[in-house]
Amino acid sequence: MRNGTIPILVIISILLFLIYNSKNEYYKKSKEFHEKTLNGEILEIAKSRGTKIYYDRNDFFYQSDYEGPELFVGDVIRKNGSEIMILRKDSKGDYIEVGKGKSVEPEKSYFNYFFGI
């Protein structure tokens, strides 16, 4: 019985480690986006488990890290601090401000974020 307990404990430990680290990329991206100043055009909105909004070929933020008017491909965002200005082309081809949003501040630590504390 004792020999069977050790492999089970190892498997449970590995599973707990994998679960804890599963949100690590998401948390890092959330922090990075909140702290970043950027100007960019939305190139793609990839809907999946966590909807990704691409503003450059390799740079994106998660939709859940943003609060404000709905964003569309082609919108231009200007982010300074937590404030985000959204610009959209009008019928003349000029960019006009259509609203303001903000970035959602992530938890102070990954532990708090993971457990929702």
N, CA, C and O atoms as a GROMACS GRO file, in nm:
protein
  468
    1MET      N    1   0.082  -0.119   0.000
    1MET     CA    2   0.000   0.000   0.000
    1MET      C    3   0.087   0.126   0.000
    1MET      O    4   0.054   0.224  -0.067
    2ARG      N    5   0.193   0.124   0.072
    2ARG     CA    6   0.280   0.240   0.080
    2ARG      C    7   0.346   0.268  -0.055
    2ARG      O    8   0.361   0.385  -0.092
    3ASN      N    9   0.385   0.166  -0.127
    3ASN     CA   10   0.447   0.184  -0.258
    3ASN      C   11   0.350   0.246  -0.359
    3ASN      O   12   0.393   0.319  -0.447
    4GLY      N   13   0.223   0.217  -0.348
    4GLY     CA   14   0.122   0.272  -0.439
    4GLY      C   15   0.089   0.417  -0.409
    4GLY      O   16   0.040   0.488  -0.496
    5THR      N   17   0.114   0.462  -0.287
    5THR     CA   18   0.082   0.598  -0.247
    5THR      C   19   0.178   0.699  -0.308
    5THR      O   20   0.136   0.809  -0.346
    6ILE      N   21   0.304   0.666  -0.318
    6ILE     CA   22   0.406   0.759  -0.370
    6ILE      C   23   0.378   0.799  -0.515
    6ILE      O   24   0.380   0.919  -0.544
    7PRO      N   25   0.353   0.705  -0.607
    7PRO     CA   26   0.323   0.749  -0.744
    7PRO      C   27   0.198   0.837  -0.753
    7PRO      O   28   0.193   0.930  -0.834
    8ILE      N   29   0.098   0.808  -0.672
    8ILE     CA   30  -0.024   0.889  -0.674
    8ILE      C   31   0.006   1.031  -0.626
    8ILE      O   32  -0.042   1.128  -0.684
    9LEU      N   33   0.088   1.043  -0.520
    9LEU     CA   34   0.125   1.176  -0.471
    9LEU      C   35   0.206   1.253  -0.574
    9LEU      O   36   0.190   1.374  -0.588
   10VAL      N   37   0.292   1.185  -0.646
   10VAL     CA   38   0.372   1.249  -0.752
   10VAL      C   39   0.280   1.299  -0.863
   10VAL      O   40   0.295   1.411  -0.911
   11ILE      N   41   0.186   1.216  -0.904
   11ILE     CA   42   0.093   1.254  -1.010
   11ILE      C   43   0.008   1.373  -0.966
   11ILE      O   44  -0.012   1.467  -1.043
   12ILE      N   45  -0.043   1.369  -0.845
   12ILE     CA   46  -0.124   1.480  -0.794
   12ILE      C   47  -0.041   1.608  -0.786
   12ILE      O   48  -0.090   1.715  -0.821
   13SER      N   49   0.083   1.598  -0.742
   13SER     CA   50   0.171   1.716  -0.734
   13SER      C   51   0.195   1.775  -0.872
   13SER      O   52   0.190   1.897  -0.888
   14ILE      N   53   0.220   1.692  -0.971
   14ILE     CA   54   0.242   1.740  -1.108
   14ILE      C   55   0.117   1.807  -1.162
   14ILE      O   56   0.126   1.914  -1.223
   15LEU      N   57   0.000   1.747  -1.140
   15LEU     CA   58  -0.125   1.807  -1.186
   15LEU      C   59  -0.150   1.942  -1.121
   15LEU      O   60  -0.191   2.036  -1.188
   16LEU      N   61  -0.128   1.952  -0.991
   16LEU     CA   62  -0.146   2.080  -0.922
   16LEU      C   63  -0.051   2.186  -0.976
   16LEU      O   64  -0.090   2.302  -0.991
   17PHE      N   65   0.073   2.148  -1.004
   17PHE     CA   66   0.171   2.239  -1.060
   17PHE      C   67   0.126   2.288  -1.198
   17PHE      O   68   0.136   2.407  -1.228
   18LEU      N   69   0.079   2.197  -1.282
   18LEU     CA   70   0.033   2.234  -1.416
   18LEU      C   71  -0.088   2.326  -1.410
   18LEU      O   72  -0.096   2.423  -1.486
   19ILE      N   73  -0.180   2.298  -1.323
   19ILE     CA   74  -0.300   2.382  -1.309
   19ILE      C   75  -0.260   2.522  -1.261
   19ILE      O   76  -0.310   2.621  -1.314
   20TYR      N   77  -0.172   2.529  -1.164
   20TYR     CA   78  -0.130   2.659  -1.110
   20TYR      C   79  -0.061   2.744  -1.216
   20TYR      O   80  -0.080   2.865  -1.222
   21ASN      N   81   0.019   2.680  -1.301
   21ASN     CA   82   0.092   2.753  -1.404
   21ASN      C   83   0.011   2.776  -1.531
   21ASN      O   84   0.058   2.844  -1.622
   22SER      N   85  -0.108   2.720  -1.540
   22SER     CA   86  -0.187   2.730  -1.662
   22SER      C   87  -0.226   2.874  -1.696
   22SER      O   88  -0.242   2.906  -1.814
   23LYS      N   89  -0.241   2.960  -1.598
   23LYS     CA   90  -0.282   3.098  -1.622
   23LYS      C   91  -0.163   3.194  -1.623
   23LYS      O   92  -0.181   3.315  -1.630
   24ASN      N   93  -0.042   3.140  -1.617
   24ASN     CA   94   0.076   3.223  -1.605
   24ASN      C   95   0.094   3.316  -1.725
   24ASN      O   96   0.120   3.435  -1.705
   25GLU      N   97   0.081   3.266  -1.848
   25GLU     CA   98   0.096   3.350  -1.967
   25GLU      C   99  -0.010   3.460  -1.968
   25GLU      O  100   0.019   3.576  -1.998
   26TYR      N  101  -0.132   3.422  -1.935
   26TYR     CA  102  -0.241   3.519  -1.933
   26TYR      C  103  -0.212   3.631  -1.833
   26TYR      O  104  -0.231   3.748  -1.864
   27TYR      N  105  -0.166   3.595  -1.714
   27TYR     CA  106  -0.135   3.694  -1.611
   27TYR      C  107  -0.022   3.788  -1.657
   27TYR      O  108  -0.031   3.909  -1.639
   28LYS      N  109   0.083   3.731  -1.715
   28LYS     CA  110   0.195   3.814  -1.763
   28LYS      C  111   0.150   3.911  -1.872
   28LYS      O  112   0.188   4.028  -1.871
   29LYS      N  113   0.067   3.862  -1.965
   29LYS     CA  114   0.016   3.949  -2.072
   29LYS      C  115  -0.072   4.060  -2.014
   29LYS      O  116  -0.068   4.174  -2.060
   30SER      N  117  -0.152   4.027  -1.914
   30SER     CA  118  -0.239   4.126  -1.851
   30SER      C  119  -0.157   4.237  -1.787
   30SER      O  120  -0.188   4.355  -1.803
   31LYS      N  121  -0.055   4.200  -1.715
   31LYS     CA  122   0.033   4.299  -1.650
   31LYS      C  123   0.104   4.384  -1.755
   31LYS      O  124   0.111   4.506  -1.743
   32GLU      N  125   0.158   4.317  -1.857
   32GLU     CA  126   0.230   4.387  -1.963
   32GLU      C  127   0.140   4.490  -2.032
   32GLU      O  128   0.181   4.604  -2.053
   33PHE      N  129   0.018   4.450  -2.066
   33PHE     CA  130  -0.074   4.540  -2.134
   33PHE      C  131  -0.112   4.658  -2.044
   33PHE      O  132  -0.116   4.772  -2.091
   34HIS      N  133  -0.138   4.632  -1.919
   34HIS     CA  134  -0.179   4.739  -1.827
   34HIS      C  135  -0.069   4.844  -1.811
   34HIS      O  136  -0.099   4.963  -1.798
   35GLU      N  137   0.056   4.803  -1.813
   35GLU     CA  138   0.169   4.894  -1.791
   35GLU      C  139   0.218   4.960  -1.919
   35GLU      O  140   0.297   5.054  -1.913
   36LYS      N  141   0.174   4.913  -2.033
   36LYS     CA  142   0.226   4.956  -2.162
   36LYS      C  143   0.158   5.083  -2.213
   36LYS      O  144   0.039   5.104  -2.190
   37THR      N  145   0.236   5.167  -2.282
   37THR     CA  146   0.183   5.278  -2.359
   37THR      C  147   0.190   5.234  -2.504
   37THR      O  148   0.293   5.185  -2.549
   38LEU      N  149   0.080   5.251  -2.578
   38LEU     CA  150   0.084   5.204  -2.717
   38LEU      C  151  -0.010   5.282  -2.806
   38LEU      O  152  -0.109   5.341  -2.762
   39ASN      N  153   0.023   5.282  -2.933
   39ASN     CA  154  -0.060   5.332  -3.041
   39ASN      C  155  -0.061   5.223  -3.144
   39ASN      O  156   0.046   5.181  -3.190
   40GLY      N  157  -0.176   5.176  -3.183
   40GLY     CA  158  -0.180   5.070  -3.282
   40GLY      C  159  -0.318   5.050  -3.341
   40GLY      O  160  -0.419   5.092  -3.285
   41GLU      N  161  -0.317   4.986  -3.456
   41GLU     CA  162  -0.442   4.952  -3.523
   41GLU      C  163  -0.476   4.808  -3.494
   41GLU      O  164  -0.389   4.721  -3.497
   42ILE      N  165  -0.601   4.781  -3.467
   42ILE     CA  166  -0.644   4.644  -3.440
   42ILE      C  167  -0.645   4.568  -3.572
   42ILE      O  168  -0.719   4.602  -3.665
   43LEU      N  169  -0.561   4.465  -3.579
   43LEU     CA  170  -0.545   4.387  -3.701
   43LEU      C  171  -0.632   4.263  -3.705
   43LEU      O  172  -0.677   4.220  -3.811
   44GLU      N  173  -0.655   4.206  -3.587
   44GLU     CA  174  -0.730   4.081  -3.581
   44GLU      C  175  -0.790   4.065  -3.442
   44GLU      O  176  -0.732   4.108  -3.343
   45ILE      N  177  -0.907   4.005  -3.437
   45ILE     CA  178  -0.968   3.968  -3.310
   45ILE      C  179  -0.990   3.818  -3.316
   45ILE      O  180  -1.078   3.769  -3.386
   46ALA      N  181  -0.908   3.744  -3.241
   46ALA     CA  182  -0.911   3.598  -3.243
   46ALA      C  183  -0.992   3.548  -3.125
   46ALA      O  184  -0.949   3.554  -3.010
   47LYS      N  185  -1.111   3.498  -3.156
   47LYS     CA  186  -1.200   3.449  -3.050
   47LYS      C  187  -1.162   3.305  -3.016
   47LYS      O  188  -1.156   3.218  -3.103
   48SER      N  189  -1.135   3.284  -2.889
   48SER     CA  190  -1.100   3.150  -2.839
   48SER      C  191  -1.129   3.150  -2.690
   48SER      O  192  -1.212   3.228  -2.642
   49ARG      N  193  -1.062   3.064  -2.619
   49ARG     CA  194  -1.082   3.055  -2.473
   49ARG      C  195  -1.064   3.191  -2.407
   49ARG      O  196  -1.141   3.228  -2.318
   50GLY      N  197  -0.965   3.263  -2.450
   50GLY     CA  198  -0.942   3.401  -2.409
   50GLY      C  199  -0.927   3.483  -2.535
   50GLY      O  200  -0.825   3.472  -2.603
   51THR      N  201  -1.025   3.565  -2.570
   51THR     CA  202  -1.023   3.639  -2.696
   51THR      C  203  -0.903   3.732  -2.699
   51THR      O  204  -0.882   3.814  -2.609
   52LYS      N  205  -0.822   3.718  -2.806
   52LYS     CA  206  -0.701   3.798  -2.822
   52LYS      C  207  -0.727   3.908  -2.925
   52LYS      O  208  -0.782   3.883  -3.032
   53ILE      N  209  -0.686   4.029  -2.891
   53ILE     CA  210  -0.700   4.144  -2.980
   53ILE      C  211  -0.558   4.184  -3.022
   53ILE      O  212  -0.480   4.235  -2.942
   54TYR      N  213  -0.528   4.159  -3.150
   54TYR     CA  214  -0.394   4.187  -3.203
   54TYR      C  215  -0.387   4.330  -3.254
   54TYR      O  216  -0.471   4.374  -3.333
   55TYR      N  217  -0.284   4.403  -3.208
   55TYR     CA  218  -0.260   4.539  -3.256
   55TYR      C  219  -0.127   4.547  -3.329
   55TYR      O  220  -0.085   4.655  -3.372
   56ASP      N  221  -0.062   4.435  -3.343
   56ASP     CA  222   0.061   4.420  -3.421
   56ASP      C  223   0.070   4.272  -3.456
   56ASP      O  224  -0.007   4.192  -3.403
   57ARG      N  225   0.159   4.236  -3.542
   57ARG     CA  226   0.167   4.097  -3.587
   57ARG      C  227   0.178   3.998  -3.471
   57ARG      O  228   0.112   3.895  -3.470
   58ASN      N  229   0.262   4.030  -3.372
   58ASN     CA  230   0.284   3.939  -3.260
   58ASN      C  231   0.236   3.992  -3.126
   58ASN      O  232   0.244   3.922  -3.025
   59ASP      N  233   0.186   4.114  -3.123
   59ASP     CA  234   0.144   4.175  -2.997
   59ASP      C  235  -0.008   4.176  -2.986
   59ASP      O  236  -0.079   4.211  -3.080
   60PHE      N  237  -0.056   4.137  -2.870
   60PHE     CA  238  -0.200   4.132  -2.846
   60PHE      C  239  -0.228   4.156  -2.699
   60PHE      O  240  -0.139   4.152  -2.614
   61PHE      N  241  -0.355   4.181  -2.671
   61PHE     CA  242  -0.403   4.182  -2.533
   61PHE      C  243  -0.532   4.102  -2.530
   61PHE      O  244  -0.597   4.082  -2.632
   62TYR      N  245  -0.568   4.058  -2.411
   62TYR     CA  246  -0.690   3.981  -2.395
   62TYR      C  247  -0.809   4.076  -2.378
   62TYR      O  248  -0.798   4.178  -2.309
   63GLN      N  249  -0.920   4.043  -2.439
   63GLN     CA  250  -1.040   4.125  -2.431
   63GLN      C  251  -1.083   4.149  -2.287
   63GLN      O  252  -1.136   4.256  -2.256
   64SER      N  253  -1.062   4.054  -2.200
   64SER     CA  254  -1.101   4.069  -2.060
   64SER      C  255  -1.015   4.170  -1.985
   64SER      O  256  -1.048   4.208  -1.872
   65ASP      N  257  -0.905   4.215  -2.046
   65ASP     CA  258  -0.820   4.317  -1.985
   65ASP      C  259  -0.862   4.458  -2.027
   65ASP      O  260  -0.794   4.556  -1.995
   66TYR      N  261  -0.973   4.468  -2.098
   66TYR     CA  262  -1.021   4.595  -2.152
   66TYR      C  263  -1.167   4.615  -2.114
   66TYR      O  264  -1.248   4.522  -2.120
   67GLU      N  265  -1.201   4.738  -2.075
   67GLU     CA  266  -1.339   4.777  -2.050
   67GLU      C  267  -1.367   4.902  -2.132
   67GLU      O  268  -1.291   4.998  -2.127
   68GLY      N  269  -1.477   4.900  -2.207
   68GLY     CA  270  -1.513   5.017  -2.286
   68GLY      C  271  -1.596   4.977  -2.406
   68GLY      O  272  -1.649   4.866  -2.413
   69PRO      N  273  -1.606   5.069  -2.502
   69PRO     CA  274  -1.684   5.042  -2.624
   69PRO      C  275  -1.629   4.919  -2.697
   69PRO      O  276  -1.510   4.887  -2.687
   70GLU      N  277  -1.716   4.852  -2.772
   70GLU     CA  278  -1.673   4.735  -2.848
   70GLU      C  279  -1.566   4.774  -2.949
   70GLU      O  280  -1.575   4.879  -3.013
   71LEU      N  281  -1.466   4.689  -2.962
   71LEU     CA  282  -1.358   4.713  -3.056
   71LEU      C  283  -1.379   4.630  -3.183
   71LEU      O  284  -1.432   4.520  -3.178
   72PHE      N  285  -1.335   4.688  -3.297
   72PHE     CA  286  -1.347   4.621  -3.425
   72PHE      C  287  -1.213   4.625  -3.497
   72PHE      O  288  -1.130   4.711  -3.472
   73VAL      N  289  -1.194   4.530  -3.588
   73VAL     CA  290  -1.074   4.531  -3.672
   73VAL      C  291  -1.074   4.662  -3.749
   73VAL      O  292  -1.177   4.702  -3.805
   74GLY      N  293  -0.959   4.729  -3.752
   74GLY     CA  294  -0.947   4.859  -3.819
   74GLY      C  295  -0.950   4.976  -3.723
   74GLY      O  296  -0.905   5.085  -3.758
   75ASP      N  297  -1.001   4.955  -3.601
   75ASP     CA  298  -0.998   5.062  -3.501
   75ASP      C  299  -0.854   5.092  -3.464
   75ASP      O  300  -0.768   5.004  -3.467
   76VAL      N  301  -0.829   5.216  -3.428
   76VAL     CA  302  -0.698   5.256  -3.379
   76VAL      C  303  -0.714   5.283  -3.230
   76VAL      O  304  -0.806   5.352  -3.187
   77ILE      N  305  -0.622   5.227  -3.152
   77ILE     CA  306  -0.625   5.251  -3.007
   77ILE      C  307  -0.499   5.327  -2.967
   77ILE      O  308  -0.390   5.302  -3.017
   78ARG      N  309  -0.519   5.419  -2.875
   78ARG     CA  310  -0.408   5.494  -2.815
   78ARG      C  311  -0.421   5.475  -2.665
   78ARG      O  312  -0.517   5.520  -2.602
   79LYS      N  313  -0.322   5.409  -2.609
   79LYS     CA  314  -0.325   5.378  -2.466
   79LYS      C  315  -0.214   5.452  -2.395
   79LYS      O  316  -0.097   5.443  -2.432
   80ASN      N  317  -0.252   5.525  -2.292
   80ASN     CA  318  -0.155   5.594  -2.207
   80ASN      C  319  -0.202   5.574  -2.064
   80ASN      O  320  -0.312   5.616  -2.027
   81GLY      N  321  -0.120   5.509  -1.983
   81GLY     CA  322  -0.163   5.472  -1.849
   81GLY      C  323  -0.272   5.367  -1.864
   81GLY      O  324  -0.256   5.271  -1.939
   82SER      N  325  -0.381   5.385  -1.792
   82SER     CA  326  -0.490   5.288  -1.805
   82SER      C  327  -0.598   5.338  -1.902
   82SER      O  328  -0.691   5.263  -1.933
   83GLU      N  329  -0.586   5.462  -1.950
   83GLU     CA  330  -0.687   5.518  -2.041
   83GLU      C  331  -0.659   5.477  -2.185
   83GLU      O  332  -0.546   5.482  -2.232
   84ILE      N  333  -0.766   5.437  -2.254
   84ILE     CA  334  -0.754   5.395  -2.395
   84ILE      C  335  -0.853   5.477  -2.477
   84ILE      O  336  -0.973   5.477  -2.451
   85MET      N  337  -0.800   5.546  -2.578
   85MET     CA  338  -0.884   5.622  -2.671
   85MET      C  339  -0.905   5.535  -2.795
   85MET      O  340  -0.810   5.476  -2.846
   86ILE      N  341  -1.029   5.528  -2.843
   86ILE     CA  342  -1.061   5.448  -2.961
   86ILE      C  343  -1.096   5.541  -3.076
   86ILE      O  344  -1.184   5.627  -3.063
   87LEU      N  345  -1.027   5.522  -3.188
   87LEU     CA  346  -1.051   5.601  -3.308
   87LEU      C  347  -1.098   5.508  -3.419
   87LEU      O  348  -1.053   5.394  -3.430
   88ARG      N  349  -1.190   5.558  -3.502
   88ARG     CA  350  -1.244   5.477  -3.611
   88ARG      C  351  -1.258   5.567  -3.733
   88ARG      O  352  -1.286   5.686  -3.720
   89LYS      N  353  -1.239   5.510  -3.852
   89LYS     CA  354  -1.254   5.588  -3.976
   89LYS      C  355  -1.400   5.621  -3.999
   89LYS      O  356  -1.488   5.537  -3.982
   90ASP      N  357  -1.424   5.747  -4.039
   90ASP     CA  358  -1.559   5.785  -4.077
   90ASP      C  359  -1.576   5.766  -4.227
   90ASP      O  360  -1.488   5.712  -4.293
   91SER      N  361  -1.688   5.809  -4.281
   91SER     CA  362  -1.717   5.788  -4.423
   91SER      C  363  -1.621   5.864  -4.515
   91SER      O  364  -1.609   5.830  -4.632
   92LYS      N  365  -1.554   5.967  -4.463
   92LYS     CA  366  -1.456   6.044  -4.542
   92LYS      C  367  -1.316   5.984  -4.534
   92LYS      O  368  -1.225   6.029  -4.604
   93GLY      N  369  -1.299   5.885  -4.448
   93GLY     CA  370  -1.167   5.823  -4.433
   93GLY      C  371  -1.084   5.886  -4.323
   93GLY      O  372  -0.968   5.849  -4.303
   94ASP      N  373  -1.142   5.982  -4.251
   94ASP     CA  374  -1.072   6.046  -4.139
   94ASP      C  375  -1.099   5.967  -4.011
   94ASP      O  376  -1.207   5.910  -3.993
   95TYR      N  377  -1.000   5.966  -3.923
   95TYR     CA  378  -1.019   5.898  -3.794
   95TYR      C  379  -1.085   5.994  -3.696
   95TYR      O  380  -1.042   6.108  -3.679
   96ILE      N  381  -1.191   5.945  -3.633
   96ILE     CA  382  -1.259   6.024  -3.531
   96ILE      C  383  -1.265   5.942  -3.403
   96ILE      O  384  -1.270   5.819  -3.406
   97GLU      N  385  -1.265   6.012  -3.292
   97GLU     CA  386  -1.275   5.943  -3.162
   97GLU      C  387  -1.418   5.892  -3.144
   97GLU      O  388  -1.514   5.967  -3.158
   98VAL      N  389  -1.429   5.764  -3.112
   98VAL     CA  390  -1.562   5.705  -3.091
   98VAL      C  391  -1.587   5.667  -2.946
   98VAL      O  392  -1.697   5.626  -2.910
   99GLY      N  393  -1.487   5.683  -2.863
   99GLY     CA  394  -1.507   5.653  -2.722
   99GLY      C  395  -1.377   5.633  -2.649
   99GLY      O  396  -1.268   5.636  -2.707
  100LYS      N  397  -1.392   5.612  -2.520
  100LYS     CA  398  -1.276   5.585  -2.435
  100LYS      C  399  -1.303   5.460  -2.353
  100LYS      O  400  -1.416   5.433  -2.313
  101GLY      N  401  -1.198   5.387  -2.332
  101GLY     CA  402  -1.204   5.269  -2.248
  101GLY      C  403  -1.090   5.274  -2.148
  101GLY      O  404  -1.023   5.376  -2.133
  102LYS      N  405  -1.071   5.163  -2.082
  102LYS     CA  406  -0.959   5.156  -1.987
  102LYS      C  407  -0.909   5.013  -1.979
  102LYS      O  408  -0.982   4.918  -2.008
  103SER      N  409  -0.785   5.001  -1.938
  103SER     CA  410  -0.731   4.867  -1.914
  103SER      C  411  -0.764   4.827  -1.771
  103SER      O  412  -0.762   4.909  -1.680
  104VAL      N  413  -0.793   4.700  -1.755
  104VAL     CA  414  -0.828   4.647  -1.623
  104VAL      C  415  -0.698   4.613  -1.550
  104VAL      O  416  -0.613   4.541  -1.602
  105GLU      N  417  -0.685   4.666  -1.431
  105GLU     CA  418  -0.562   4.640  -1.354
  105GLU      C  419  -0.564   4.498  -1.300
  105GLU      O  420  -0.658   4.458  -1.231
  106PRO      N  421  -0.459   4.420  -1.333
  106PRO     CA  422  -0.453   4.283  -1.280
  106PRO      C  423  -0.419   4.282  -1.131
  106PRO      O  424  -0.375   4.382  -1.075
  107GLU      N  425  -0.441   4.168  -1.069
  107GLU     CA  426  -0.407   4.153  -0.928
  107GLU      C  427  -0.258   4.182  -0.906
  107GLU      O  428  -0.178   4.173  -0.999
  108LYS      N  429  -0.223   4.217  -0.784
  108LYS     CA  430  -0.084   4.252  -0.752
  108LYS      C  431   0.011   4.133  -0.762
  108LYS      O  432   0.129   4.150  -0.794
  109SER      N  433  -0.039   4.013  -0.734
  109SER     CA  434   0.048   3.896  -0.740
  109SER      C  435  -0.024   3.784  -0.816
  109SER      O  436  -0.146   3.780  -0.822
  110TYR      N  437   0.056   3.696  -0.873
  110TYR     CA  438  -0.002   3.584  -0.946
  110TYR      C  439  -0.081   3.494  -0.853
  110TYR      O  440  -0.185   3.442  -0.894
  111PHE      N  441  -0.037   3.475  -0.732
  111PHE     CA  442  -0.109   3.393  -0.635
  111PHE      C  443  -0.250   3.446  -0.613
  111PHE      O  444  -0.347   3.371  -0.618
  112ASN      N  445  -0.260   3.580  -0.588
  112ASN     CA  446  -0.391   3.642  -0.569
  112ASN      C  447  -0.476   3.631  -0.694
  112ASN      O  448  -0.597   3.608  -0.686
  113TYR      N  449  -0.414   3.649  -0.810
  113TYR     CA  450  -0.486   3.641  -0.937
  113TYR      C  451  -0.542   3.499  -0.956
  113TYR      O  452  -0.658   3.481  -0.991
  114PHE      N  453  -0.458   3.401  -0.934
  114PHE     CA  454  -0.497   3.262  -0.958
  114PHE      C  455  -0.615   3.221  -0.869
  114PHE      O  456  -0.710   3.158  -0.916
  115PHE      N  457  -0.608   3.257  -0.743
  115PHE     CA  458  -0.712   3.218  -0.648
  115PHE      C  459  -0.826   3.318  -0.636
  115PHE      O  460  -0.921   3.295  -0.562
  116GLY      N  461  -0.816   3.431  -0.709
  116GLY     CA  462  -0.924   3.530  -0.706
  116GLY      C  463  -0.937   3.600  -0.574
  116GLY      O  464  -1.047   3.637  -0.534
  117ILE      N  465  -0.826   3.619  -0.507
  117ILE     CA  466  -0.827   3.684  -0.375
  117ILE      C  467  -0.826   3.835  -0.390
  117ILE      O  468  -0.826   3.907  -0.291
   0.00000   0.00000   0.00000
